[in-house]
Amino acid sequence: MEAALEAGKYYEYSQQAKSKFFKFKLRSKEKEMKDLVNTVMEKLVASGEKSLIRDWGEYYFENWIKDTKEFDEFFFKISKLAFIHGDKENKYSFLKRMINASKNKTGQLSELMAETCMSEKQYLKAYVYSLKANKPYMTIELLNNHIIKEGYTNEVDLFKIRAVLEYISFGLIGSAQICIDKLWEGEEYNSYKNIGDAVLLCIEKERFDIFKQIPIFYKAILATDMHIGDYLNKISTVHFGRPLKEPNAIQQMFQSMFS
């Protein structure tokens, strides 16, 4: 292996390392296997072999993580190295796959995605991943300085309430409250802000009976954006353990047929 590395034959070095990886895997030598992966990644980063760096991120995932579901700090380290130092062409699809596979565990890969997209002026994608990363101040910055400016004036409050309800649907009550306080700072009365306040209060007081009246009371606003109703349905399931609307007779029939 070292001879191939010193000769600059990086593909050959990588193939030899993969053979060694499988030997460790077959013998259940997890520590030696991870040490090998770590060394190979560091050597490839130093050599600037971008395609091989990303390839090893994929390889480790396909040949270890997929089976073990071991989404530990080492997995996050290797994923970050592959994203930051790997080839640019496939880096976003790679990291998105790692985020989905790990079910966004700890949120650190989403934070990396958000920060990278923000630095590359991909503001909408950065906004989406700031929510997944539970970074409310980044969400607020992106909304105020970029997302809202690119939309229509009459959609400003819609953008804001979507962010609030998204955080609530993730169970991130503190982040939702930060968004309410900062996005409508100085506004004493705002119907969209009131929706966020009402949802949080119903959750705090465990008042589903009042929560289910929110779509009725604010039906004019819900009529302008179907996503608000979708968020409320998800919030109802997450926080109250029941759907906002009970299924009708036909829906119940189909549910019983396929359950």
C-alpha positions in Angstrom: 0.0 0.0 0.0 2.6 2.5 1.0 4.6 1.8 -2.1 1.6 2.7 -4.3 1.0 5.8 -2.3 4.6 7.0 -2.5 4.6 6.4 -6.3 1.5 8.5 -6.6 -0.6 5.5 -7.8 -3.7 6.6 -5.7 -6.2 4.4 -7.4 -4.0 1.3 -6.8 -3.5 2.4 -3.2 -7.3 2.8 -2.7 -7.9 -0.7 -4.1 -5.3 -2.3 -1.9 -6.9 -0.5 1.1 -10.3 -1.8 0.2 -9.0 -5.4 0.2 -7.5 -4.8 3.7 -10.8 -3.3 4.8 -12.7 -6.5 3.9 -10.2 -8.6 5.7 -10.7 -6.6 8.9 -14.5 -6.7 8.4 -14.6 -10.5 8.0 -12.5 -10.9 11.1 -14.8 -8.4 13.0 -11.8 -6.1 13.7 -13.8 -2.9 13.9 -11.1 -0.8 15.5 -8.5 -1.8 12.9 -11.1 -1.2 10.1 -11.9 2.3 11.3 -8.3 3.2 11.8 -7.7 2.1 8.2 -10.5 4.2 6.9 -9.3 7.2 8.9 -5.7 6.8 7.6 -6.8 6.3 4.0 -9.1 9.4 4.1 -6.3 11.5 5.6 -3.8 10.4 3.0 -6.2 11.0 0.1 -7.1 14.5 1.5 -3.4 15.3 1.7 -3.0 14.2 -1.9 -6.0 16.1 -3.2 -7.6 13.0 -4.9 -11.2 14.4 -4.7 -13.0 11.6 -6.5 -11.4 8.9 -4.4 -12.1 10.8 -1.2 -15.9 10.9 -2.0 -15.6 7.3 -3.2 -14.3 6.3 0.3 -17.2 8.1 2.0 -19.6 6.1 -0.2 -17.6 2.9 0.3 -17.6 3.1 4.1 -21.4 3.8 4.1 -22.2 0.9 1.7 -20.0 -1.7 3.3 -20.4 -0.9 7.0 -23.0 1.7 7.9 -25.8 0.2 5.8 -25.6 -3.1 7.8 -24.7 -1.8 11.2 -26.7 1.5 11.3 -23.8 2.8 13.4 -24.3 6.5 13.0 -21.6 7.5 15.5 -19.1 10.3 15.5 -16.8 8.4 13.2 -19.5 8.2 10.6 -20.1 11.9 10.8 -16.3 12.6 10.6 -15.9 10.5 7.4 -19.1 12.0 5.9 -17.8 15.5 6.5 -14.4 14.7 5.0 -16.0 13.2 1.9 -18.3 16.3 1.5 -15.7 19.0 2.2 -12.7 17.5 0.3 -14.5 15.3 -2.2 -15.4 16.2 -5.8 -17.9 19.0 -6.1 -20.1 17.3 -8.7 -21.7 14.8 -6.4 -21.1 16.3 -3.0 -24.7 17.6 -2.4 -26.3 14.3 -3.4 -23.9 12.4 -1.2 -24.5 14.5 1.9 -28.2 14.5 1.4 -28.1 10.7 1.3 -26.1 10.5 4.5 -28.6 12.9 6.2 -31.5 10.8 5.1 -29.9 7.5 6.0 -29.0 8.7 9.5 -32.5 10.3 9.9 -30.7 13.6 10.6 -29.3 12.3 13.8 -27.7 15.2 15.8 -28.4 17.6 12.9 -24.7 18.2 12.3 -24.7 17.1 8.7 -27.7 19.3 8.0 -25.8 22.2 9.6 -22.8 21.6 7.3 -25.1 21.5 4.3 -26.9 24.7 5.4 -23.6 26.6 6.0 -22.1 25.4 2.7 -25.2 26.3 0.7 -25.3 29.7 2.4 -21.6 30.4 1.5 -22.4 29.4 -2.1 -25.5 31.7 -2.1 -27.9 28.8 -2.5 -30.2 30.4 0.0 -33.3 28.4 -0.4 -31.5 25.1 0.1 -29.6 26.7 3.0 -33.0 27.7 4.5 -34.4 24.2 4.3 -31.4 22.6 6.0 -31.2 25.3 8.7 -34.6 24.0 9.8 -33.3 20.4 9.8 -30.2 21.5 11.7 -32.3 23.3 14.3 -30.5 26.7 13.8 -33.3 29.2 14.3 -31.0 32.3 14.1 -29.7 31.1 10.7 -33.3 30.5 9.6 -34.2 34.0 10.6 -31.1 35.5 8.8 -31.9 33.6 5.6 -35.6 34.6 5.7 -35.0 38.3 6.4 -31.9 38.9 4.2 -32.6 36.6 1.3 -35.7 34.4 1.0 -38.4 37.1 1.8 -36.7 39.6 -0.5 -37.0 37.2 -3.4 -40.7 36.6 -2.8 -43.8 38.8 -3.1 -44.6 41.5 -0.5 -47.9 39.8 0.4 -46.1 36.5 1.1 -43.8 37.8 3.9 -45.9 36.5 6.7 -46.5 33.2 5.0 -42.8 32.6 4.8 -42.5 33.4 8.5 -45.3 31.2 9.8 -44.1 28.3 7.7 -40.8 28.4 9.4 -42.5 28.5 12.9 -44.8 25.6 12.1 -42.0 23.6 10.6 -40.0 23.9 13.8 -43.1 22.9 15.9 -43.7 19.9 13.6 -40.2 18.8 14.4 -40.9 19.1 18.1 -38.5 22.0 18.4 -40.6 24.3 20.5 -37.8 26.6 21.7 -36.7 27.3 18.1 -40.2 28.0 17.1 -40.6 30.6 19.9 -37.3 32.3 18.9 -38.6 32.6 15.4 -41.9 34.1 16.6 -40.1 36.6 18.9 -37.6 37.7 16.2 -39.5 37.6 13.0 -42.4 39.7 14.3 -40.4 41.7 16.7 -42.2 45.0 17.6 -45.5 43.9 16.1 -48.2 43.8 18.7 -50.9 42.2 16.5 -50.4 40.0 13.5 -52.7 37.2 12.5 -49.9 34.9 11.3 -48.0 35.5 14.5 -51.2 34.7 16.5 -51.4 31.3 14.8 -47.9 30.4 16.0 -48.7 31.7 19.5 -52.0 29.8 19.6 -50.4 26.5 18.5 -47.7 26.8 21.1 -50.1 27.7 23.9 -52.4 24.7 23.0 -49.4 22.4 23.1 -48.2 23.8 26.4 -51.7 23.5 28.0 -52.5 20.2 26.3 -55.7 21.6 24.9 -56.5 19.7 21.7 -60.1 20.9 21.9 -58.9 24.4 21.3 -56.1 23.5 18.9 -58.6 21.9 16.5 -60.5 25.2 16.3 -57.5 27.1 14.9 -58.1 26.1 11.3 -61.7 27.3 11.7 -60.8 30.6 13.3 -58.0 31.3 10.7 -59.7 29.7 7.7 -59.1 32.8 5.6 -55.4 32.5 6.0 -55.4 28.7 5.5 -57.3 29.3 2.3 -54.3 31.3 0.9 -51.8 28.5 1.6 -52.6 24.8 1.8 -49.2 24.1 3.5 -50.4 25.7 6.7 -53.1 23.2 7.0 -50.6 20.4 6.3 -48.3 21.7 9.0 -51.2 21.8 11.5 -52.2 18.2 10.7 -48.6 17.1 11.2 -48.3 19.0 14.5 -51.6 17.5 15.7 -50.2 14.0 15.2 -46.8 14.8 16.7 -48.0 16.7 19.8 -51.5 15.4 20.4 -51.1 11.9 19.0 -54.2 12.2 16.8 -55.1 13.6 13.4 -56.6 17.1 13.3 -59.5 15.8 11.3 -60.9 12.3 11.9 -61.1 10.3 8.6 -64.5 10.0 7.1 -66.4 6.8 6.5 -64.8 6.1 3.1 -61.3 6.8 4.4 -61.9 4.6 7.4 -63.0 1.8 5.0 -59.8 2.0 2.9 -57.7 2.2 6.0 -59.2 -1.0 7.4 -58.7 -2.7 4.0 -55.0 -2.0 3.9 -54.0 -2.1 7.5 
